[in-house]
Amino acid sequence: MASRIATTALRASASLTRPQAAATIPRIAMRAMSSKPAPAERANEIIESVPSNNLVTKTGAIVLGTGLTTAAISQELYVVNEETVVLAGFLLLATTIARSIKGPYAEWANGQIAVRISFRPHPSNTKSHLENSRDP
């Protein structure tokens, strides 16, 4: 019910704001914003993002996953509802956050490892310290 109300409100507000928004943006700027990568380049990016070495196994996994998802939805084994949309949004947000902090965290962790290694006593220093403490 909440999604119906939200979509109705968005449709109503979109019909009011679209003419004004389009009038304020020059046509040249609108053309510049519409530059998208070629479909072949976009398809190549998607295929390269799949983890595998062989093109057949990459595309096979994509086709199998798409086919199983389509079959499950068409046979009503899985019903897409609000929770699915929330889950997809959460996973997208979590993935974006993880990708953005991966680099800084790796740098920090490597620095911490270097600091801990530098403070770790060397075995030869420990042996010489034990031998010197036994002499008196």
Phi and psi in radians as a Rosetta constraint file:
Dihedral C 1 N 2 CA 2 C 2 CIRCULARHARMONIC -1.112 0.35
Dihedral N 2 CA 2 C 2 N 3 CIRCULARHARMONIC -0.638 0.35
Dihedral C 2 N 3 CA 3 C 3 CIRCULARHARMONIC -1.201 0.35
Dihedral N 3 CA 3 C 3 N 4 CIRCULARHARMONIC -0.572 0.35
Dihedral C 3 N 4 CA 4 C 4 CIRCULARHARMONIC -1.154 0.35
Dihedral N 4 CA 4 C 4 N 5 CIRCULARHARMONIC -0.737 0.35
Dihedral C 4 N 5 CA 5 C 5 CIRCULARHARMONIC -1.129 0.35
Dihedral N 5 CA 5 C 5 N 6 CIRCULARHARMONIC -0.741 0.35
Dihedral C 5 N 6 CA 6 C 6 CIRCULARHARMONIC -1.123 0.35
Dihedral N 6 CA 6 C 6 N 7 CIRCULARHARMONIC -0.747 0.35
Dihedral C 6 N 7 CA 7 C 7 CIRCULARHARMONIC -1.196 0.35
Dihedral N 7 CA 7 C 7 N 8 CIRCULARHARMONIC -0.635 0.35
Dihedral C 7 N 8 CA 8 C 8 CIRCULARHARMONIC -1.118 0.35
Dihedral N 8 CA 8 C 8 N 9 CIRCULARHARMONIC -0.748 0.35
Dihedral C 8 N 9 CA 9 C 9 CIRCULARHARMONIC -1.149 0.35
Dihedral N 9 CA 9 C 9 N 10 CIRCULARHARMONIC -0.685 0.35
Dihedral C 9 N 10 CA 10 C 10 CIRCULARHARMONIC -1.166 0.35
Dihedral N 10 CA 10 C 10 N 11 CIRCULARHARMONIC -0.695 0.35
Dihedral C 10 N 11 CA 11 C 11 CIRCULARHARMONIC -1.115 0.35
Dihedral N 11 CA 11 C 11 N 12 CIRCULARHARMONIC -0.723 0.35
Dihedral C 11 N 12 CA 12 C 12 CIRCULARHARMONIC -1.158 0.35
Dihedral N 12 CA 12 C 12 N 13 CIRCULARHARMONIC -0.748 0.35
Dihedral C 12 N 13 CA 13 C 13 CIRCULARHARMONIC -1.264 0.35
Dihedral N 13 CA 13 C 13 N 14 CIRCULARHARMONIC -0.545 0.35
Dihedral C 13 N 14 CA 14 C 14 CIRCULARHARMONIC -1.173 0.35
Dihedral N 14 CA 14 C 14 N 15 CIRCULARHARMONIC -0.647 0.35
Dihedral C 14 N 15 CA 15 C 15 CIRCULARHARMONIC -1.199 0.35
Dihedral N 15 CA 15 C 15 N 16 CIRCULARHARMONIC -0.440 0.35
Dihedral C 15 N 16 CA 16 C 16 CIRCULARHARMONIC -1.446 0.35
Dihedral N 16 CA 16 C 16 N 17 CIRCULARHARMONIC -0.611 0.35
Dihedral C 16 N 17 CA 17 C 17 CIRCULARHARMONIC -1.600 0.35
Dihedral N 17 CA 17 C 17 N 18 CIRCULARHARMONIC -0.406 0.35
Dihedral C 17 N 18 CA 18 C 18 CIRCULARHARMONIC -1.062 0.35
Dihedral N 18 CA 18 C 18 N 19 CIRCULARHARMONIC -0.817 0.35
Dihedral C 18 N 19 CA 19 C 19 CIRCULARHARMONIC -1.098 0.35
Dihedral N 19 CA 19 C 19 N 20 CIRCULARHARMONIC -0.694 0.35
Dihedral C 19 N 20 CA 20 C 20 CIRCULARHARMONIC -1.195 0.35
Dihedral N 20 CA 20 C 20 N 21 CIRCULARHARMONIC -0.708 0.35
Dihedral C 20 N 21 CA 21 C 21 CIRCULARHARMONIC -1.161 0.35
Dihedral N 21 CA 21 C 21 N 22 CIRCULARHARMONIC -0.699 0.35
Dihedral C 21 N 22 CA 22 C 22 CIRCULARHARMONIC -1.201 0.35
Dihedral N 22 CA 22 C 22 N 23 CIRCULARHARMONIC -0.546 0.35
Dihedral C 22 N 23 CA 23 C 23 CIRCULARHARMONIC -1.284 0.35
Dihedral N 23 CA 23 C 23 N 24 CIRCULARHARMONIC -0.490 0.35
Dihedral C 23 N 24 CA 24 C 24 CIRCULARHARMONIC -1.436 0.35
Dihedral N 24 CA 24 C 24 N 25 CIRCULARHARMONIC -0.387 0.35
Dihedral C 24 N 25 CA 25 C 25 CIRCULARHARMONIC -1.643 0.35
Dihedral N 25 CA 25 C 25 N 26 CIRCULARHARMONIC 2.159 0.35
Dihedral C 25 N 26 CA 26 C 26 CIRCULARHARMONIC -1.102 0.35
Dihedral N 26 CA 26 C 26 N 27 CIRCULARHARMONIC 2.654 0.35
Dihedral C 26 N 27 CA 27 C 27 CIRCULARHARMONIC -1.110 0.35
Dihedral N 27 CA 27 C 27 N 28 CIRCULARHARMONIC -0.569 0.35
Dihedral C 27 N 28 CA 28 C 28 CIRCULARHARMONIC -1.144 0.35
Dihedral N 28 CA 28 C 28 N 29 CIRCULARHARMONIC -0.735 0.35
Dihedral C 28 N 29 CA 29 C 29 CIRCULARHARMONIC -1.148 0.35
Dihedral N 29 CA 29 C 29 N 30 CIRCULARHARMONIC -0.606 0.35
Dihedral C 29 N 30 CA 30 C 30 CIRCULARHARMONIC -1.135 0.35
Dihedral N 30 CA 30 C 30 N 31 CIRCULARHARMONIC -0.655 0.35
Dihedral C 30 N 31 CA 31 C 31 CIRCULARHARMONIC -1.179 0.35
Dihedral N 31 CA 31 C 31 N 32 CIRCULARHARMONIC -0.631 0.35
Dihedral C 31 N 32 CA 32 C 32 CIRCULARHARMONIC -1.192 0.35
Dihedral N 32 CA 32 C 32 N 33 CIRCULARHARMONIC -0.587 0.35
Dihedral C 32 N 33 CA 33 C 33 CIRCULARHARMONIC -1.306 0.35
Dihedral N 33 CA 33 C 33 N 34 CIRCULARHARMONIC -0.306 0.35
Dihedral C 33 N 34 CA 34 C 34 CIRCULARHARMONIC -1.555 0.35
Dihedral N 34 CA 34 C 34 N 35 CIRCULARHARMONIC 0.134 0.35
Dihedral C 34 N 35 CA 35 C 35 CIRCULARHARMONIC -1.278 0.35
Dihedral N 35 CA 35 C 35 N 36 CIRCULARHARMONIC 2.074 0.35
Dihedral C 35 N 36 CA 36 C 36 CIRCULARHARMONIC -2.158 0.35
Dihedral N 36 CA 36 C 36 N 37 CIRCULARHARMONIC 2.711 0.35
Dihedral C 36 N 37 CA 37 C 37 CIRCULARHARMONIC -1.175 0.35
Dihedral N 37 CA 37 C 37 N 38 CIRCULARHARMONIC 2.708 0.35
Dihedral C 37 N 38 CA 38 C 38 CIRCULARHARMONIC -1.091 0.35
Dihedral N 38 CA 38 C 38 N 39 CIRCULARHARMONIC 2.613 0.35
Dihedral C 38 N 39 CA 39 C 39 CIRCULARHARMONIC -1.009 0.35
Dihedral N 39 CA 39 C 39 N 40 CIRCULARHARMONIC -0.624 0.35
Dihedral C 39 N 40 CA 40 C 40 CIRCULARHARMONIC -1.149 0.35
Dihedral N 40 CA 40 C 40 N 41 CIRCULARHARMONIC -0.696 0.35
Dihedral C 40 N 41 CA 41 C 41 CIRCULARHARMONIC -1.154 0.35
Dihedral N 41 CA 41 C 41 N 42 CIRCULARHARMONIC -0.734 0.35
Dihedral C 41 N 42 CA 42 C 42 CIRCULARHARMONIC -1.129 0.35
Dihedral N 42 CA 42 C 42 N 43 CIRCULARHARMONIC -0.727 0.35
Dihedral C 42 N 43 CA 43 C 43 CIRCULARHARMONIC -1.107 0.35
Dihedral N 43 CA 43 C 43 N 44 CIRCULARHARMONIC -0.697 0.35
Dihedral C 43 N 44 CA 44 C 44 CIRCULARHARMONIC -1.124 0.35
Dihedral N 44 CA 44 C 44 N 45 CIRCULARHARMONIC -0.690 0.35
Dihedral C 44 N 45 CA 45 C 45 CIRCULARHARMONIC -1.088 0.35
Dihedral N 45 CA 45 C 45 N 46 CIRCULARHARMONIC -0.747 0.35
Dihedral C 45 N 46 CA 46 C 46 CIRCULARHARMONIC -1.129 0.35
Dihedral N 46 CA 46 C 46 N 47 CIRCULARHARMONIC -0.777 0.35
Dihedral C 46 N 47 CA 47 C 47 CIRCULARHARMONIC -1.159 0.35
Dihedral N 47 CA 47 C 47 N 48 CIRCULARHARMONIC -0.677 0.35
Dihedral C 47 N 48 CA 48 C 48 CIRCULARHARMONIC -1.200 0.35
Dihedral N 48 CA 48 C 48 N 49 CIRCULARHARMONIC -0.411 0.35
Dihedral C 48 N 49 CA 49 C 49 CIRCULARHARMONIC -1.356 0.35
Dihedral N 49 CA 49 C 49 N 50 CIRCULARHARMONIC -0.254 0.35
Dihedral C 49 N 50 CA 50 C 50 CIRCULARHARMONIC -1.371 0.35
Dihedral N 50 CA 50 C 50 N 51 CIRCULARHARMONIC 2.291 0.35
Dihedral C 50 N 51 CA 51 C 51 CIRCULARHARMONIC -1.338 0.35
Dihedral N 51 CA 51 C 51 N 52 CIRCULARHARMONIC 1.893 0.35
Dihedral C 51 N 52 CA 52 C 52 CIRCULARHARMONIC -3.117 0.35
Dihedral N 52 CA 52 C 52 N 53 CIRCULARHARMONIC 2.956 0.35
Dihedral C 52 N 53 CA 53 C 53 CIRCULARHARMONIC -1.787 0.35
Dihedral N 53 CA 53 C 53 N 54 CIRCULARHARMONIC -0.494 0.35
Dihedral C 53 N 54 CA 54 C 54 CIRCULARHARMONIC -1.797 0.35
Dihedral N 54 CA 54 C 54 N 55 CIRCULARHARMONIC 2.447 0.35
Dihedral C 54 N 55 CA 55 C 55 CIRCULARHARMONIC -1.121 0.35
Dihedral N 55 CA 55 C 55 N 56 CIRCULARHARMONIC -0.626 0.35
Dihedral C 55 N 56 CA 56 C 56 CIRCULARHARMONIC -1.150 0.35
Dihedral N 56 CA 56 C 56 N 57 CIRCULARHARMONIC -0.757 0.35
Dihedral C 56 N 57 CA 57 C 57 CIRCULARHARMONIC -1.240 0.35
Dihedral N 57 CA 57 C 57 N 58 CIRCULARHARMONIC -0.552 0.35
Dihedral C 57 N 58 CA 58 C 58 CIRCULARHARMONIC -1.140 0.35
Dihedral N 58 CA 58 C 58 N 59 CIRCULARHARMONIC -0.923 0.35
Dihedral C 58 N 59 CA 59 C 59 CIRCULARHARMONIC -1.227 0.35
Dihedral N 59 CA 59 C 59 N 60 CIRCULARHARMONIC -0.544 0.35
Dihedral C 59 N 60 CA 60 C 60 CIRCULARHARMONIC -1.102 0.35
Dihedral N 60 CA 60 C 60 N 61 CIRCULARHARMONIC -0.729 0.35
Dihedral C 60 N 61 CA 61 C 61 CIRCULARHARMONIC -1.147 0.35
Dihedral N 61 CA 61 C 61 N 62 CIRCULARHARMONIC -0.693 0.35
Dihedral C 61 N 62 CA 62 C 62 CIRCULARHARMONIC -1.147 0.35
Dihedral N 62 CA 62 C 62 N 63 CIRCULARHARMONIC -0.800 0.35
Dihedral C 62 N 63 CA 63 C 63 CIRCULARHARMONIC -1.153 0.35
Dihedral N 63 CA 63 C 63 N 64 CIRCULARHARMONIC -0.726 0.35
Dihedral C 63 N 64 CA 64 C 64 CIRCULARHARMONIC -1.115 0.35
Dihedral N 64 CA 64 C 64 N 65 CIRCULARHARMONIC -0.790 0.35
Dihedral C 64 N 65 CA 65 C 65 CIRCULARHARMONIC -1.108 0.35
Dihedral N 65 CA 65 C 65 N 66 CIRCULARHARMONIC -0.747 0.35
Dihedral C 65 N 66 CA 66 C 66 CIRCULARHARMONIC -1.133 0.35
Dihedral N 66 CA 66 C 66 N 67 CIRCULARHARMONIC -0.738 0.35
Dihedral C 66 N 67 CA 67 C 67 CIRCULARHARMONIC -1.126 0.35
Dihedral N 67 CA 67 C 67 N 68 CIRCULARHARMONIC -0.764 0.35
Dihedral C 67 N 68 CA 68 C 68 CIRCULARHARMONIC -1.147 0.35
Dihedral N 68 CA 68 C 68 N 69 CIRCULARHARMONIC -0.693 0.35
Dihedral C 68 N 69 CA 69 C 69 CIRCULARHARMONIC -1.119 0.35
Dihedral N 69 CA 69 C 69 N 70 CIRCULARHARMONIC -0.789 0.35
Dihedral C 69 N 70 CA 70 C 70 CIRCULARHARMONIC -1.088 0.35
Dihedral N 70 CA 70 C 70 N 71 CIRCULARHARMONIC -0.746 0.35
Dihedral C 70 N 71 CA 71 C 71 CIRCULARHARMONIC -1.123 0.35
Dihedral N 71 CA 71 C 71 N 72 CIRCULARHARMONIC -0.732 0.35
Dihedral C 71 N 72 CA 72 C 72 CIRCULARHARMONIC -1.132 0.35
Dihedral N 72 CA 72 C 72 N 73 CIRCULARHARMONIC -0.683 0.35
Dihedral C 72 N 73 CA 73 C 73 CIRCULARHARMONIC -1.279 0.35
Dihedral N 73 CA 73 C 73 N 74 CIRCULARHARMONIC -0.725 0.35
Dihedral C 73 N 74 CA 74 C 74 CIRCULARHARMONIC -1.220 0.35
Dihedral N 74 CA 74 C 74 N 75 CIRCULARHARMONIC -0.545 0.35
Dihedral C 74 N 75 CA 75 C 75 CIRCULARHARMONIC -1.539 0.35
Dihedral N 75 CA 75 C 75 N 76 CIRCULARHARMONIC 0.098 0.35
Dihedral C 75 N 76 CA 76 C 76 CIRCULARHARMONIC 1.013 0.35
Dihedral N 76 CA 76 C 76 N 77 CIRCULARHARMONIC 0.540 0.35
Dihedral C 76 N 77 CA 77 C 77 CIRCULARHARMONIC -1.309 0.35
Dihedral N 77 CA 77 C 77 N 78 CIRCULARHARMONIC -0.516 0.35
Dihedral C 77 N 78 CA 78 C 78 CIRCULARHARMONIC -2.302 0.35
Dihedral N 78 CA 78 C 78 N 79 CIRCULARHARMONIC 2.257 0.35
Dihedral C 78 N 79 CA 79 C 79 CIRCULARHARMONIC -1.901 0.35
Dihedral N 79 CA 79 C 79 N 80 CIRCULARHARMONIC 2.156 0.35
Dihedral C 79 N 80 CA 80 C 80 CIRCULARHARMONIC -1.362 0.35
Dihedral N 80 CA 80 C 80 N 81 CIRCULARHARMONIC 2.117 0.35
Dihedral C 80 N 81 CA 81 C 81 CIRCULARHARMONIC -2.330 0.35
Dihedral N 81 CA 81 C 81 N 82 CIRCULARHARMONIC -2.902 0.35
Dihedral C 81 N 82 CA 82 C 82 CIRCULARHARMONIC -1.097 0.35
Dihedral N 82 CA 82 C 82 N 83 CIRCULARHARMONIC -0.624 0.35
Dihedral C 82 N 83 CA 83 C 83 CIRCULARHARMONIC -1.120 0.35
Dihedral N 83 CA 83 C 83 N 84 CIRCULARHARMONIC -0.598 0.35
Dihedral C 83 N 84 CA 84 C 84 CIRCULARHARMONIC -1.137 0.35
Dihedral N 84 CA 84 C 84 N 85 CIRCULARHARMONIC -0.718 0.35
Dihedral C 84 N 85 CA 85 C 85 CIRCULARHARMONIC -1.158 0.35
Dihedral N 85 CA 85 C 85 N 86 CIRCULARHARMONIC -0.713 0.35
Dihedral C 85 N 86 CA 86 C 86 CIRCULARHARMONIC -1.131 0.35
Dihedral N 86 CA 86 C 86 N 87 CIRCULARHARMONIC -0.738 0.35
Dihedral C 86 N 87 CA 87 C 87 CIRCULARHARMONIC -1.088 0.35
Dihedral N 87 CA 87 C 87 N 88 CIRCULARHARMONIC -0.761 0.35
Dihedral C 87 N 88 CA 88 C 88 CIRCULARHARMONIC -1.101 0.35
Dihedral N 88 CA 88 C 88 N 89 CIRCULARHARMONIC -0.728 0.35
Dihedral C 88 N 89 CA 89 C 89 CIRCULARHARMONIC -1.125 0.35
Dihedral N 89 CA 89 C 89 N 90 CIRCULARHARMONIC -0.724 0.35
Dihedral C 89 N 90 CA 90 C 90 CIRCULARHARMONIC -1.120 0.35
Dihedral N 90 CA 90 C 90 N 91 CIRCULARHARMONIC -0.776 0.35
Dihedral C 90 N 91 CA 91 C 91 CIRCULARHARMONIC -1.112 0.35
Dihedral N 91 CA 91 C 91 N 92 CIRCULARHARMONIC -0.663 0.35
Dihedral C 91 N 92 CA 92 C 92 CIRCULARHARMONIC -1.118 0.35
Dihedral N 92 CA 92 C 92 N 93 CIRCULARHARMONIC -0.777 0.35
Dihedral C 92 N 93 CA 93 C 93 CIRCULARHARMONIC -1.133 0.35
Dihedral N 93 CA 93 C 93 N 94 CIRCULARHARMONIC -0.786 0.35
Dihedral C 93 N 94 CA 94 C 94 CIRCULARHARMONIC -1.111 0.35
Dihedral N 94 CA 94 C 94 N 95 CIRCULARHARMONIC -0.692 0.35
Dihedral C 94 N 95 CA 95 C 95 CIRCULARHARMONIC -1.137 0.35
Dihedral N 95 CA 95 C 95 N 96 CIRCULARHARMONIC -0.731 0.35
Dihedral C 95 N 96 CA 96 C 96 CIRCULARHARMONIC -1.111 0.35
Dihedral N 96 CA 96 C 96 N 97 CIRCULARHARMONIC -0.765 0.35
Dihedral C 96 N 97 CA 97 C 97 CIRCULARHARMONIC -1.130 0.35
Dihedral N 97 CA 97 C 97 N 98 CIRCULARHARMONIC -0.764 0.35
Dihedral C 97 N 98 CA 98 C 98 CIRCULARHARMONIC -1.088 0.35
Dihedral N 98 CA 98 C 98 N 99 CIRCULARHARMONIC -0.717 0.35
Dihedral C 98 N 99 CA 99 C 99 CIRCULARHARMONIC -1.184 0.35
Dihedral N 99 CA 99 C 99 N 100 CIRCULARHARMONIC -0.584 0.35
Dihedral C 99 N 100 CA 100 C 100 CIRCULARHARMONIC -1.344 0.35
Dihedral N 100 CA 100 C 100 N 101 CIRCULARHARMONIC -0.501 0.35
Dihedral C 100 N 101 CA 101 C 101 CIRCULARHARMONIC -1.739 0.35
Dihedral N 101 CA 101 C 101 N 102 CIRCULARHARMONIC -0.018 0.35
Dihedral C 101 N 102 CA 102 C 102 CIRCULARHARMONIC -1.086 0.35
Dihedral N 102 CA 102 C 102 N 103 CIRCULARHARMONIC -0.801 0.35
Dihedral C 102 N 103 CA 103 C 103 CIRCULARHARMONIC -1.139 0.35
Dihedral N 103 CA 103 C 103 N 104 CIRCULARHARMONIC -0.939 0.35
Dihedral C 103 N 104 CA 104 C 104 CIRCULARHARMONIC -1.060 0.35
Dihedral N 104 CA 104 C 104 N 105 CIRCULARHARMONIC -0.647 0.35
Dihedral C 104 N 105 CA 105 C 105 CIRCULARHARMONIC -1.164 0.35
Dihedral N 105 CA 105 C 105 N 106 CIRCULARHARMONIC -0.698 0.35
Dihedral C 105 N 106 CA 106 C 106 CIRCULARHARMONIC -1.112 0.35
Dihedral N 106 CA 106 C 106 N 107 CIRCULARHARMONIC -0.717 0.35
Dihedral C 106 N 107 CA 107 C 107 CIRCULARHARMONIC -1.090 0.35
Dihedral N 107 CA 107 C 107 N 108 CIRCULARHARMONIC -0.785 0.35
Dihedral C 107 N 108 CA 108 C 108 CIRCULARHARMONIC -1.101 0.35
Dihedral N 108 CA 108 C 108 N 109 CIRCULARHARMONIC -0.779 0.35
Dihedral C 108 N 109 CA 109 C 109 CIRCULARHARMONIC -1.123 0.35
Dihedral N 109 CA 109 C 109 N 110 CIRCULARHARMONIC -0.710 0.35
Dihedral C 109 N 110 CA 110 C 110 CIRCULARHARMONIC -1.130 0.35
Dihedral N 110 CA 110 C 110 N 111 CIRCULARHARMONIC -0.633 0.35
Dihedral C 110 N 111 CA 111 C 111 CIRCULARHARMONIC -1.134 0.35
Dihedral N 111 CA 111 C 111 N 112 CIRCULARHARMONIC -0.703 0.35
Dihedral C 111 N 112 CA 112 C 112 CIRCULARHARMONIC -1.155 0.35
Dihedral N 112 CA 112 C 112 N 113 CIRCULARHARMONIC -0.677 0.35
Dihedral C 112 N 113 CA 113 C 113 CIRCULARHARMONIC -1.117 0.35
Dihedral N 113 CA 113 C 113 N 114 CIRCULARHARMONIC -0.739 0.35
Dihedral C 113 N 114 CA 114 C 114 CIRCULARHARMONIC -1.119 0.35
Dihedral N 114 CA 114 C 114 N 115 CIRCULARHARMONIC -0.688 0.35
Dihedral C 114 N 115 CA 115 C 115 CIRCULARHARMONIC -1.147 0.35
Dihedral N 115 CA 115 C 115 N 116 CIRCULARHARMONIC -0.769 0.35
Dihedral C 115 N 116 CA 116 C 116 CIRCULARHARMONIC -1.172 0.35
Dihedral N 116 CA 116 C 116 N 117 CIRCULARHARMONIC -0.620 0.35
Dihedral C 116 N 117 CA 117 C 117 CIRCULARHARMONIC -1.186 0.35
Dihedral N 117 CA 117 C 117 N 118 CIRCULARHARMONIC -0.666 0.35
Dihedral C 117 N 118 CA 118 C 118 CIRCULARHARMONIC -1.207 0.35
Dihedral N 118 CA 118 C 118 N 119 CIRCULARHARMONIC -0.490 0.35
Dihedral C 118 N 119 CA 119 C 119 CIRCULARHARMONIC -1.538 0.35
Dihedral N 119 CA 119 C 119 N 120 CIRCULARHARMONIC -0.176 0.35
Dihedral C 119 N 120 CA 120 C 120 CIRCULARHARMONIC -1.270 0.35
Dihedral N 120 CA 120 C 120 N 121 CIRCULARHARMONIC 2.258 0.35
Dihedral C 120 N 121 CA 121 C 121 CIRCULARHARMONIC -1.187 0.35
Dihedral N 121 CA 121 C 121 N 122 CIRCULARHARMONIC 2.460 0.35
Dihedral C 121 N 122 CA 122 C 122 CIRCULARHARMONIC -1.330 0.35
Dihedral N 122 CA 122 C 122 N 123 CIRCULARHARMONIC 2.487 0.35
Dihedral C 122 N 123 CA 123 C 123 CIRCULARHARMONIC -1.030 0.35
Dihedral N 123 CA 123 C 123 N 124 CIRCULARHARMONIC -0.643 0.35
Dihedral C 123 N 124 CA 124 C 124 CIRCULARHARMONIC -1.199 0.35
Dihedral N 124 CA 124 C 124 N 125 CIRCULARHARMONIC -0.636 0.35
Dihedral C 124 N 125 CA 125 C 125 CIRCULARHARMONIC -1.110 0.35
Dihedral N 125 CA 125 C 125 N 126 CIRCULARHARMONIC -0.675 0.35
Dihedral C 125 N 126 CA 126 C 126 CIRCULARHARMONIC -1.157 0.35
Dihedral N 126 CA 126 C 126 N 127 CIRCULARHARMONIC -0.743 0.35
Dihedral C 126 N 127 CA 127 C 127 CIRCULARHARMONIC -1.129 0.35
Dihedral N 127 CA 127 C 127 N 128 CIRCULARHARMONIC -0.749 0.35
Dihedral C 127 N 128 CA 128 C 128 CIRCULARHARMONIC -1.166 0.35
Dihedral N 128 CA 128 C 128 N 129 CIRCULARHARMONIC -0.611 0.35
Dihedral C 128 N 129 CA 129 C 129 CIRCULARHARMONIC -1.154 0.35
Dihedral N 129 CA 129 C 129 N 130 CIRCULARHARMONIC -0.697 0.35
Dihedral C 129 N 130 CA 130 C 130 CIRCULARHARMONIC -1.173 0.35
Dihedral N 130 CA 130 C 130 N 131 CIRCULARHARMONIC -0.710 0.35
Dihedral C 130 N 131 CA 131 C 131 CIRCULARHARMONIC -1.137 0.35
Dihedral N 131 CA 131 C 131 N 132 CIRCULARHARMONIC -0.703 0.35
Dihedral C 131 N 132 CA 132 C 132 CIRCULARHARMONIC -1.208 0.35
Dihedral N 132 CA 132 C 132 N 133 CIRCULARHARMONIC -0.529 0.35
Dihedral C 132 N 133 CA 133 C 133 CIRCULARHARMONIC -1.345 0.35
Dihedral N 133 CA 133 C 133 N 134 CIRCULARHARMONIC -0.364 0.35
Dihedral C 133 N 134 CA 134 C 134 CIRCULARHARMONIC -1.459 0.35
Dihedral N 134 CA 134 C 134 N 135 CIRCULARHARMONIC -0.384 0.35
Dihedral C 134 N 135 CA 135 C 135 CIRCULARHARMONIC -1.065 0.35
Dihedral N 135 CA 135 C 135 N 136 CIRCULARHARMONIC -0.753 0.35
